[in-house]
């Protein structure tokens, strides 16, 4: 789910849960991110910073994660 403000800042929450049938284990990450659309030398670019918390994970799985994304937008 994403909410975008009038200043084109986006706040998102997401999950991509998976289940391992052979080991009977869930992986349930909860993602939270903030993205900002801006122009660099006149070209639109989106910068995203996000974190991921693992509410359920296999033994030895990560507790959290971090991501940074640069998306170059190419208009027609």
trRosetta pair geometry for C-beta under 8 A, 3 or more apart (Angstrom, degrees):
i j d omega theta_ij theta_ji phi_ij phi_ji
1 12 6.9 164 84 -149 44 63
1 13 5.5 -4 55 58 90 88
1 14 7.4 177 18 -77 53 63
2 10 5.3 -2 -173 -173 113 111
2 11 6.9 155 -154 79 61 43
2 12 4.3 -19 -99 -97 86 90
2 13 8.0 -178 -76 23 48 55
3 10 7.0 159 81 -152 41 60
3 11 5.0 -11 58 57 93 96
3 12 7.8 -175 22 -75 59 47
4 8 6.5 -6 -174 -135 108 43
4 9 7.1 161 -151 79 60 37
4 10 4.6 -24 -96 -96 81 83
4 11 7.9 -177 -78 20 36 64
5 8 7.0 -83 73 -11 72 13
5 9 4.8 5 35 53 116 87
5 10 7.7 -151 10 -74 72 37
5 11 8.0 58 -27 -7 96 98
8 36 7.0 92 108 -158 82 54
8 37 4.1 -59 142 44 129 115
9 34 6.8 -8 -178 -172 98 92
9 35 7.1 163 -160 84 51 50
9 36 5.2 -14 -108 -100 78 78
9 37 7.8 -140 -74 17 38 74
10 33 7.9 11 107 107 93 91
10 34 7.1 159 83 -157 55 44
10 35 4.3 -5 55 56 104 100
10 36 7.7 -163 20 -70 72 34
10 37 7.9 65 -12 -22 102 94
11 33 7.6 170 -153 89 40 50
11 34 5.7 -10 -103 -105 67 74
12 31 7.3 -11 117 116 99 99
12 32 7.2 163 89 -152 61 38
12 33 4.7 -6 57 58 105 92
12 34 7.7 -172 20 -76 77 30
12 35 7.2 29 -5 -2 116 107
12 50 7.5 -34 69 -106 108 123
13 30 7.2 -14 -167 -177 91 88
13 31 6.8 153 -159 86 42 62
13 32 5.6 -6 -104 -101 73 70
14 30 7.8 155 81 -161 41 45
14 31 4.4 -15 62 60 88 114
14 33 7.8 -6 12 10 108 108
15 28 6.5 -2 -163 -169 122 74
15 29 6.3 169 -139 85 69 57
15 30 5.4 -24 -88 -103 100 56
15 31 6.7 179 -77 13 43 84
16 29 6.3 -3 48 56 78 104
16 31 7.8 27 -1 -11 91 124
17 26 6.6 -17 -167 -168 103 101
17 27 6.8 166 -152 87 54 58
17 28 4.7 2 -111 -108 100 75
17 29 7.6 -173 -82 29 54 59
17 56 8.0 35 -132 58 103 115
18 26 7.4 152 84 -157 46 54
18 27 4.9 1 56 53 91 104
19 25 7.3 168 -154 86 56 39
19 26 5.4 -25 -102 -101 76 67
19 27 7.7 -162 -76 21 33 70
20 23 4.5 5 114 45 125 99
20 24 7.1 -58 88 3 79 13
20 25 4.7 3 46 55 113 86
20 26 7.8 -150 16 -70 76 22
20 27 7.5 65 -22 -14 99 100
20 58 7.1 20 13 -73 143 127
21 24 7.3 22 -160 -74 28 52
23 58 6.9 26 119 -118 145 124
25 58 4.5 53 161 -92 151 91
26 56 4.5 10 98 123 111 135
26 57 7.8 -75 100 -77 66 20
27 54 7.0 -49 -162 -147 75 110
27 56 6.7 -162 -129 101 18 80
27 57 5.5 43 -124 -118 73 61
27 58 6.5 -34 -75 -15 94 86
27 61 6.7 -165 -116 -139 101 159
28 54 6.8 116 75 -165 56 62
28 55 4.6 -52 102 64 111 98
28 56 4.0 49 25 40 111 98
28 57 7.4 -119 36 -57 63 60
29 52 4.8 1 -175 -178 119 113
29 53 7.0 147 -156 76 65 36
29 54 5.2 -37 -96 -98 72 67
29 55 7.4 162 -111 12 18 78
29 57 8.0 56 -67 -79 75 102
29 65 7.2 -10 -142 21 134 124
30 52 6.9 156 75 -157 41 61
30 53 5.0 -18 59 63 97 89
30 54 7.8 176 15 -91 72 19
30 55 5.5 62 -18 -28 111 111
31 50 5.9 16 -174 173 98 128
31 51 7.4 170 -148 89 57 40
31 52 4.7 -22 -97 -101 76 86
32 50 6.3 171 90 -154 43 81
32 51 5.6 -8 60 59 92 84
32 52 7.7 174 21 -84 64 40
32 53 7.7 22 2 1 106 99
33 48 5.5 15 176 -176 126 102
33 49 6.6 170 -151 89 79 38
33 50 3.0 -32 -94 -93 100 108
33 51 7.5 169 -79 18 62 50
33 67 7.5 -37 -100 71 121 106
34 48 7.2 169 87 -148 40 59
34 49 5.8 -9 58 60 86 86
34 50 7.3 169 18 -80 52 65
35 46 5.5 14 180 178 113 106
35 47 6.7 169 -151 86 64 43
35 48 4.1 -19 -98 -97 94 86
35 49 7.8 169 -82 20 50 55
35 69 7.8 -29 -108 69 107 110
36 46 7.0 169 83 -151 37 62
36 47 5.4 -9 56 57 88 92
36 48 8.0 176 18 -78 57 47
37 44 6.3 -7 -172 -165 99 102
37 45 7.5 158 -153 83 54 37
37 46 5.0 -28 -96 -97 68 85
37 73 7.9 11 -140 -8 103 146
38 44 7.5 158 89 -146 26 57
38 45 6.0 -27 71 66 74 84
38 46 7.7 136 20 -98 64 37
38 47 7.0 -5 21 4 111 105
39 42 5.8 -4 176 -131 119 15
39 43 6.4 143 -156 64 74 29
39 44 5.7 -43 -97 -89 73 50
39 45 7.1 125 -122 17 23 82
40 43 5.7 -34 67 62 73 86
40 45 4.9 9 5 3 113 136
43 72 7.1 -1 145 -156 125 90
43 73 7.4 169 167 65 81 73
44 73 4.2 -34 94 63 106 124
44 75 7.0 82 20 -37 120 104
45 70 6.5 -15 -175 -168 110 88
45 71 6.9 153 -164 78 58 54
45 72 5.8 -24 -111 -107 84 55
45 73 6.7 -160 -86 13 31 87
46 69 7.7 -3 108 110 91 98
46 70 7.6 153 81 -159 54 41
46 71 4.2 -7 57 57 101 108
46 73 6.6 73 -12 -34 97 112
47 68 7.9 -17 -170 -169 83 85
47 69 7.4 156 -159 84 39 60
47 70 6.0 -11 -105 -105 69 69
47 71 8.0 -157 -68 23 27 75
48 67 7.4 -7 114 114 102 97
48 68 7.0 160 87 -157 63 40
48 69 4.1 -1 55 54 111 103
48 70 7.9 -159 24 -68 76 29
48 71 7.1 43 -8 -9 112 107
49 67 7.6 167 -153 90 38 57
49 68 5.6 -3 -106 -108 70 76
50 66 7.3 160 90 -157 54 47
50 67 4.8 -7 62 60 97 97
50 68 7.8 -178 25 -76 68 37
50 69 7.6 14 7 1 109 106
51 64 6.5 -13 -178 -175 98 109
51 65 6.9 154 -165 83 52 53
51 66 5.6 -19 -109 -103 70 67
51 67 7.7 -176 -81 21 27 72
52 64 6.3 151 84 -165 59 58
52 65 3.9 -4 55 55 112 101
52 66 7.4 -144 19 -60 80 27
52 67 7.2 48 -17 -8 109 106
53 63 7.6 -23 -147 156 65 63
53 64 5.4 -19 -103 -108 56 87
54 57 4.2 26 157 -49 134 125
54 61 6.1 -148 163 126 164 117
54 62 5.8 131 -16 90 143 73
54 63 6.0 -136 40 -154 107 23
54 64 6.7 -137 3 -74 84 37
54 65 7.6 77 -39 -11 97 96
57 61 3.3 -138 164 83 119 141
57 62 6.8 -135 -144 55 161 49
57 63 7.7 -131 23 -91 154 38
58 61 4.7 108 56 -38 68 118
62 65 5.9 63 127 -60 149 90
